[in-house]
Amino acid sequence: SGVSALMGAQDVWESVKVRYEEPSASKVGVMSADQLKAWKEKHMKDKTALYLLFQSMDELGFEKIAEATTSKEAWDTLEKVYKGADCWDLTY
């Protein structure tokens, strides 16, 4: 779909397919520099993907995903809502 192509072009498609989880504050405090860098990169990609999903929706679509906190959550919601609809190709 156009949305998945956009996600791929922005290198954030993986964020949509794999659930991102925020580490607890105590876990962040004991991460190595490499782990912290990797976490920040995943966090940024997830938020970028979520933003792109928000921006690609019409008003009705946006209302369905406005409460989502991760791109995976938003995508899963869209899959359920638009399953089988010609106007939304959610195959990946």
N, C-alpha and C positions, 0 to 999 in steps of 0.2 A: 504494500500500500504506500501511498504518498507519505504517510506519517512514519512508517518504518524506514523508508528511504531517507527522510529527513533525520531521523535518529541515527541511522548509520553514517550519514555524512558528517554529523556532529560527534561521532564516536561515543555515543551514549546508549546505543541499542542494548548492550549487555545489561545495563541498569534496569531496563524494562523487563527483561526476561528473568532476572535473578533478584530475589527480595533483598533489599538493603536494610540492615539493622544498625541503628545507632548504638555504639558501645556506651556502657555506663561511664559516668564521670570518674569513678574509681579505676576503671579499666584504662581509660585514656591517660590517667596519671602515671601508669606504669608501662606504657608502650615505649618501644625503642623509637628512635628517630625514623627508621625505615617503616615501621608499622604505622606511625603517626602520619607519615607522608602518604602511605597507601590508603589509609582511612580517609584522609582529607580529599584525595583524588576520587575515591568512590563516592564520598558525600557530594562533591561538586558535580560529578557526572549524574548522580541521581537527581539532584535539584535542577540541573540543566534539562534533563529528560522530562521531569515533571513540568517545568516551565514551558517546554515545547508542546507538551500535550495540552496544557491549559490554553496556549496561544492558538492551537490548531482547531479548537472546538468552536462550534457555534454556541449561542446562549444556552440552548437546551442541553447540549453535550457537556458544557462547562458546569452546569448545575449538577450533573450526575457525578462529577469528579472533584468538585470544589473542596470537599472535605478530605480528600486524599492527602496523605503526608509523604508517600513515596511514589515514584513513577510506576512501580510494579502494581501497587494498589490501584492507581488510576487506570492502568492498562487492563487489569483484570476486571474492573468495573465496566469499562467500555466493551470488553469482550462479551460480558453477560448481557449488557443492554442492547448491543447492536448485532448479536449473534444472528447470522442468516440475512441480515439487511444488505441490500445491494449498494447502499450509499456508503458503507463502511467496510473496507477490506482489512480484517485483522489477522490475516494469515502470516505466519512467520516460520 
